[in-house]
Amino acid sequence: MALIETTLIWVVYAVVIAIIVAIASIFVYVYQTPRERSAFVTIVSILTLTSLLATILLLPVDVALVSSTTSPKLGRRKEWATGDNVDSILLTLKIVYYTLYSLDALLCLIVVPFTYFFYEEYDEVATEEGDQTFGSRFWAASKYTLGFVALVVIVFVVGFFVPVAKDHQGAHYDLDFFKKILGENHGERALTFGLGLLMTIGTLVYVVYTASGFALLPVALIKSAPSISAPTLSANTASALEQNRERQRQLEGLGGGRDLSTKDRRELERLKIEERTLKRRERLAAEASGEDQGWIVKAWIKIEAVFRPLKLIGGLFLMLVAILIWVSMLLTGIDKVKNSICKSHCGYILGHVNVFNPINWIFVISSKVFPIDYIIFLLLVIFFFASSVVGIATVGIRFLWLRLFQIRKGHTSPQALLITTVLLTLIVLAINYSVAMLVAPQYSHYGPQTFCDRPLRFPTDQPDCSNDKSKIIPCSEVSSSQAAANVCTPSVVSTFIDSITVNFSVFGAVCFWSQFAFLAVYLLVFITTLFRAPKLDENTLDQDAEEEEEEGLLASTGRRFGATWQDITGRAKQTTGTRNDSRRQRDFEAEDDE
């Protein structure tokens, strides 16, 4: 029974890995520009995104495996859950976690920078003339990457020799929970230090990008439904452009080598301006319909068209979810400030939840029936990830006030895509901390585990509370009874994050107080978006403002469902183009008469 249960949990994780590979592939193919697509950059980006999402999505597997050793209804371990079996489960989880975390660090600090420099070294002319070879590009990229290799070595050496945290007055390091954390070897502490540093840097990035996207994404879904379909726009534009050029040829023919009249010159200039607008409109229509792009992008456009009517409902639902998460984080943050057992000495670790947290309660209840909690957790992570992408697209990749790169669907350069991948890696590490420490702390540490709080007859005894359910209480870090030690097993990821905040209290303090900055940024952006439409890509909107007005992309809601069906079928209504062309022609004639 135990083997079947653990195997099922890992099978579900394998299915989730397949899903996140698809998500990473769709993200990369949708955002990168087709004209500068690089197979090497694409593979590295997909691999990095898959690795970082696989890391955070291991948490429900972790919770499910350690919780499978106990019976929440009885507060006892199951018969098969001997000490050796539990240690075997924890060892397997540690190996998987350390492998994924090490892979994340390797990709973020070495592989992605090497890929960036390798792509930058490419010179098309020199390659065609034979002056640049693969070896020369590889060597040049390796030289630039040596700096990052040196940085990684320094970080891990510092982490290897840095002294462990010492007991402070009121820190309560004498508890068994902290003794296990402080008992790590130098190798584990080196990895803990390196990832703690990356997590702290990622938290600062998370505050800027994820908090903004968290507020913008729901509002963007509500306000982003287009009112004209790509096929209709393309058909109208082609017809209008043909009429425009025909009229220009007529006016040029009227001159016959002589100067045109003032009225004809004015009309010809207006036609040339309109022609430029129509050409831009034609390009927009081609991009919106996925022309000259891969089948993945075209399939994604079709899927977007199918679910477009649900954007309004989905946006409202996500807004409520975001508010609920915000409230949950605020309540847990206040709880930690008031009731943390060791305050800043351990990054405000909370002994047990004192204030009701709705998100945490949902996860604890749902975790009793796996994989319901995993489905909810997957959706939560996708929400955080999508919010981070929206935040990066909105704010842009900047150095202080200077915009270095712009993230835009179908227009993201390989360099920008690689930098975005690094930012998302750092952000996901921060999300890992936020979810485990504030969003769902009880779930992330012990899941639904409970123990029977009765006196023991002998050290390894597990009391029976079947006749007194009031004695069955949830496991927590501050449970000092031997009964809790015999039954409760903390998740590996919570132990790993707690070891960062305990051994390196500066990292813990920065990560904790940054959560309040996250809440403040979210609230500010959310209030702003209530009174102002979101600008997901400011440069694009500034560049195409005239086109949007002329194309009627923000027209009445009544036409949206027709546009949706036309996007799905890929066909336009013929009458629409004719009617719009006639109206445009009448407008030009009226202007000429004036």
N, C-alpha and C positions, 0 to 999 in steps of 0.2 A: 504493500500500500504506500509506504514511504517513497519507494523508487518511482512508482507511477505518479505520485503527486509532484515530486521534484522534477521529473522528466517533463510533465505537462507544463510546469512553470517555465522551464528553459525553452520548450517548443514555442510557447507564446512569445517569449523574448526574440526568438529567431524570426517569427512572423513580423514582429515590430521592426526588426532590423531591415527586413525587406521593404517595409513601408517607408522607413526613413531614407533608404537608398533612393526610392522613387521621389520622395519629397526633395532631397538634395539635388537630384538630377533635374527635376522640373525647375527648381530655383535657378540653377546655373544656366540652363538652356533658355529660360524665359528672360533672364536679365542680361546675359552677355550679348554683345553686338555680333551679328552674323559675319560682318565683313572682316573682323579681326579675331575670329575664333581660332583658338589654339588647342590642339588635342591634349598637350601636356598640362596646360593650365586647367582645362576642363576636368581631367582625371584627378589632379591634385585637389582642386576645389571640392569635387564630389566626395573624395576620400576623407578630406578634413571635416567637412560638414557631417558626414556619416559617423565618423569617429566621435565627434563631440556630442552629437545627439544620442548615440549609443551609450555614452557615458552617463548622461543624466537620466536616460530612460532605463538604466539598470536599477535605479532606486526602488521601484515597485517590486522587481524581482528579488532584490535584497530583503525588503520587508516581508514579502510572501514566504521566502525560504526560512527566515528565522522565526516567523510566526507559525509556520507549519509544524514546528517542534512542540507547540503547546496547544492546550484546549482552553480557549477563552471562557467557556461556560463553567469549567471546573477549576481554572487557575492552576493547572498542573501540566507537567510535560507528558507527552504521549509515551507509550511504552517503548517504542522504537528509538526515541530521542535520547539515547545514552550520551554521555560526555564525549565519547570518540566520534559518534555520528554528527553531533553538533559542531565539534571542532573541524570535521571534514567539510561540512557545509561552509563554515566561515573561511576555511583555507581556500576553497574553490572561489568564493566571492572575492577574497583578497587578491588572488592571482589575476582574476578578470579585471578588477578595479585598477590594480597597479599597472597592468598591461595597457588598459585604455587611457589612464591618466598619463602614463609615460609616452604613449603614442600621440596624445593631444599635445603635450609639451614639445615632442620632437617635430611634429608637423608645424606647429605654430612658430617655433623659434628657429628651425633649421630648413625644413623642406619647403615651406611656403616662401621664405626669403630667397632661397636658392632658385626656385621657380621664377620668382619676380625678376631677379638679375639675369637669369638665363633668357627670359623673353626680351628683356631690355637690350640685351647684347645682339639681338637678331638684326641684321642689316640685309635687306632684300637684294640691293644692288651688289654688295660685296659677295653675297652667297652665289648669285647668278654668275659673277665674274670669276668665282673660285678663290677669292681672297679670304673668305671666312668659312671655316669648317666646323663640324660639330665639336671636335676636340678643343678648338680655340674658344668657342662659346662656353663649353663646359668648364674650362680652366679659368676663364674670366669670371664666370659666375661663382666658382668655388672660392676665388680670392676674396670677393666681396662678402661671401657667406662666412668666412673665417672669423669675422668679428662677432657674428651671432654665436658661433661655436664657442668662442672664448667666453662670451657672456654666460652661456649655459654652464660651462665648466666652473666659472667663478661662483655662480649661484649655488650649484650643488656642493662645491667645496665649502662655502660659507655655511650651508645648511648641515653639512657633515660635522663640522667642528663647533657650531654654535652651542653654547651650554643650554641644558634643559631648564625649564621654568622652576623656580624655587618657591617654596611655600611662603605666603605672605599672611599677615594677620587678617583673619576673616575670609581667606581664600578657600578654606575647607578642602585642601588637597589631600587630606587624610582619608577621604572617602574612597571606597574600593573602585568606584567608577573612574576617578582621576588617577589612582595608582596604576591602573591598566594603561591609561593614555601616556603617563609620564614614563612608563617602562619600555618605551620603544627603543630599538637599536639605532645606531648612527645612520645606517642606510635608509631606514624608514623615515628618520627625521630629516634627512637631506631631501628626499622626495616631498615630504610634508612642507618644508621650507620653500622649495621651488614652486610648488603648486599654490601655497599660501600667498606668495608674492604675486603670481599670475592672477589669482582670485581677487586680491586687493586691487590690482590695476584694473581688472575686469569690472569690479564693482563701480569704479569711477566712470568707466565707459557706459556701464549699465544704467547709471543714474541719468546720463545725458540722453542716450538713444532709446533705451527700452521704456523709460518713464514717458518720454514724448510719444513714442509709438503706441503705448498702452492707452493713451487718451485719444490719439488721432485715428487709430484703426477702426474702432466702431463707428465714429462719425464719418470717416471716409467711405465706409460701406453704405451708410445711409444716403450719402449725398452724391455717390459716384455713378449711379445708373445712367447710361447715355440714352438720349432720346432719338437717335437716328442710327440705323444699323450700318455696318461697314459695307455690305454689298450695295445698299441704297446710296450711300455716300459716294462709293466708287462709280456707280452708274450715272448718277447726277453730275459728278465732276467730269467724267469723260465726255458726256453730251455737251455740257457747258463749255468745256475747253475746245471742242470741235467747232461749236458755233462762234466762239470768240475768235479763233484763228481764221475762220471763214470770213468774218466781218472785217478783220484786219486786212486780209487779202483784197477784199472789195475796196476798202478805202485807199490802199496803196495803188490799186489799179486805177482809181479815179484820178490820181495825180498825173499819171502818164508821163512822168518825168518833170512835171511842173509842181510848183508849191501848192500845198493843200490850203483850203480856207481855214480860218481860225476855228470855226466850229468843228471841221473834220479833224484838225490837229488835236483839238481838245479831246475828241472822242477816241482818237487813236492812242493818245497817252493813257486815257482811262482804261482802254482795252488791254494795254500792255501791263498796267498795274494789276488788273483783274487776272491776266494770264499768270502772273507770278503767284498770286494768291491761289489760283486753281491748281497750279503745279504743286504748291505746298500741301494743298488739300488732297491731291492725288497721292502724295507720299504718305500722308497720315492714314488714308484709307487702305493703302497697301500694307502698312505696318499693322493696322488694326485687324486685318483679315489674315495676317500671317504669311503674306506673299513672300516668296524667295526664302522661306525659313523651313526648319526641319519639321518632321511630322509630330514631334513632341510639342512644339510651340503651337502648331495648328490644332492639335488635340486639346491643348490647354485652353485655347481661345473658344473652342466649341463647348468645353465644359463650363467655362465662365458664362457663355451665353445661355446655357441650360439653366444655371442656378442664379442668373441675374435677377429674376423677380423675387428671389428669397434674400437678396442683399439687405433690403430694408428690415425685414424681420430678424435676420442674422445680426445686423448692426445693433439693433435695439437689445437683442439678447446678450451680445458681447459687452455692451455698455453696462448692463446689469451685473454681468459676471465680473467685469473690471472693478466696479464699485464694491462688490462683495469681497473681492480679493484685497482691495485697498483697505476696507474696514477690518478684515481679518489680520492683515499685517500691522495695522495701527494698534489693534487690541493686544496682539502678542508683543509688540514693541513696548507698549506701556507696561505690560505684565513683566517683561524682562527688566525694565528699568527699576520697577518697584520691588520685585521678588527674586531677582537673580541671586543665587547662593554665593557667588564670588565676584559679582559686579565686573569692573574692568579688568580684573586679574585673569579672567578666563573668557573674555569676549561676551560677557552677559549670558552665560549658559543658564537655562531655566531648569530648575529641579523638577518641577511638574507644572502643568498648565493650571493657572488659577483663574483665568478669565476665559469665558466661553469664546471659542474661535469657530465660526460656522464652517469654513473650508476644512479645517482640521477635523471637525466632527463628521463631515461628509466622507472624508477619506477613511477615518477609523471605522465607521459603520460599513462602508462599501468593501473594505479590505477583508471582511469576514467571508465574503463570497468572491474569490478570485475567478476571473480577471476583471470584475467590474471596476475595481479601483484603478487597474492598469489602463483601462479605456479612458476613464476620467483624467488620469494623470497624463496620458498621451495627448489628449485634447488641450490640457492646461499648458503643456510644454510647447505645443504647436502655436498656441495663442501668444505665449511669451516670445517665441522665435519670430513669428510673423510681426509682432509689435516691434521687435528689434530691427527687422528689415525695413519696416515703414519709418521708424525713427531715423535710421541711417539714410534712407532715401530723402527724407524731409530735411534733416540738418545738413547732410552731405559729409564727406570726409574732409575735415578742416585742420589747419594749423593755426591756432588762435582764431582770428577773424577771416583768414584767407581760405577759400574753398580750393582744395587740391584736386579732388575727384568728385564726380557726380554719379549717383546710382540711379539708373533709369531703365525701365523694361526695354530690352532690345537695343540699348545704347550704352551698356556698361563695358568699358574697356577691360582687357585682361588684367592690367595693373590694378585698376579699381576693384575688380572682382577678387583678386588675391588679398588686397588690403581689407576688403569687407569680410573675407573669410577669417582673417586674423581677428578682426574686431568681434565677429560672432563667436569665435572660440573663447575669447576672454569674457564675453557677455554670458555665454552658457555656463562657464565656471561660476560666475556671479549668481546666475539663476539657480544653480545647484545649491549655493549657500542660502539664498533667499527662501527657496521652497523648503529646505530642510530645517532652517532655523526660525522662520517667521510665518510662512504661509501654512505649513502643516507640520509643526514640530513634534507633536506626540506620535502622529502617523509615521514620520520619517525616522524616529528613534526606535519605537517598539511596536508600531502597528497596533493590532488589537490584543496584544499580549496582556495577560493578567496573572496574578498569583494569589494564593490563599494566605492571608495574614493571620496565621495562628502559630502558637509555640510549637517548636520542633521536638520530637521525641529523641532524635539522634541527628547528627550533622547533615546527612544526605536525605533526610526525610522530606516528603512532600505532603503536607497536611491535606485532609479531605474537608472541603467546604460545601459539599453537595447538599447538606442540610442547613447551611447558614450562608446564603448567597451574599449577605451584607459584608462578609469578610473577604470577598473576592474584589480586589482593587486593581486598577491599571498599574502596569510597571512604570517606573520613573527612575531618573538618575540618582535621586536622593533616597531611594528605598534602601534602608540600612539593615533590614532583617535578613537573616540567613535564608529564609524561605524565598525571598525575591532573588537572591543570588543563585539559588538552585534552579529557578524556573526562567527568569527573565534573561533574554539575550538581545543586546542592542544591535541595530543594523550596522553593517560595516561602514557604510557611507557616513552615518552620523558620528561614528567613532572617529573616522578619518577627519571630518570637518572639526569636530570638537578638539582633536589633537592639534590642529592648526591654531585654534583660538586659545587653547591652554598653553601650549609651548611657546607661541609667539603672540603675546597678548596685544601687541600693536596692530597686527593684522586683524585680530578679532574685533578690536575697538573701532577700527576704520570701517570694516565691513558692516558692523552693527549700526553705527550712527549714519552711515551712508543710506541705510534703508529709510530713515526719516527724510533725507534729502530726496530720495526716490518718490516718497509720498507727496512731498511738497511740489516737486516738478510736475508730477501727474496732475495734482489739483490745479496748479496754475494753467497748464496746457488745456486741461479739460474745461475749465471755466472760459478760457479764451475761445475754444472751438464751439462753444454753445452760441456765441454771438458773432463768430466769424468763420466762414467756410475754410476748411483745411487746404493748405497748398502743399501737396505731396511732392511737387517738383517745381520749385519756384522759377528756376531758369526756363523750364519748358513752358510754364504758364505765361511768363513774361514774353517769351518768344512767340507763342502761338495764340496770344489773346485776340488778335484781330481775326485769326482763322476761326476760333471758337464762336465768335459773334456771328460771322458770316455763315458758318456751317450749321448754326442752330443746334449745337451739341447739348445745350441746356434748355431745350424747349419744353413744352408741356408734358406732364407725366403720362397723359393718355396715349401717346405714341410709343411708349417704351416697350410695351408687350409685343407690338408689331415688329419693332426693331429686334427684339430678342429672337423671335421666330425666324426672321430673315437671316440673322447671324448663324442660327443653328442649321438652316437649310442651305445657306450660302447663295440664295437667290434674292433679287430685289424686285419690287413692284415697278413695272414699266411706267405706269401712269404718273408716279411720283416725280420722276425725272422730267417728263414732258411738262407737267404743271409748274414745277419750279423754274424750268428754262423759260417758259412763257412769261412768268411773273418777273423774272430778271430782265428779260428783253423789254417789257413794258416800263420797268423802272428806268432803264437806260434811255429809252425814248422820251420819257417825261422829263428827265434831267436835261436832255438836249434841247427840248422845247423851251425850257426855262432860260 
